């Protein structure tokens, strides 16, 4: 139980920080060109608790599913494998859905997908390091 809670906390921190780096720094210039698709910074602050709740739900789901996503082997390979699977489910599918229903340019969608691959791999390695047997 202790490792599960530590895993959730660690994944939450890594996921939150890397999401900020990706979407708040790296993609911010691209996002400002499409401000009409996004909340204003003032409006966004009112919804930050929902973002943090979503990150916590992701962390809990990732850690709880980690054992089902791994097929044996070392913790590093298990973490990388789980990271890739979660990236396909949570990032690739989500941004392709967004692309199909919102007018985002393909260049931004591909950067979102690309930047989130190393993030998911780091999340997987984090979970693997903490949850290893």
Secondary structure by P-SEA (a helix, b strand, c coil): caaaaaaaaaaaaaaaaaaaaaccccaaaaaaaaccccccaaaaaaaaaaaaaaaaaaaaaaaaacccccccccaaaaaaaaaaaaaaaccaaaaaaaaacccccaaaaaaaaaaaaaaaaaaaaaaaaaacc
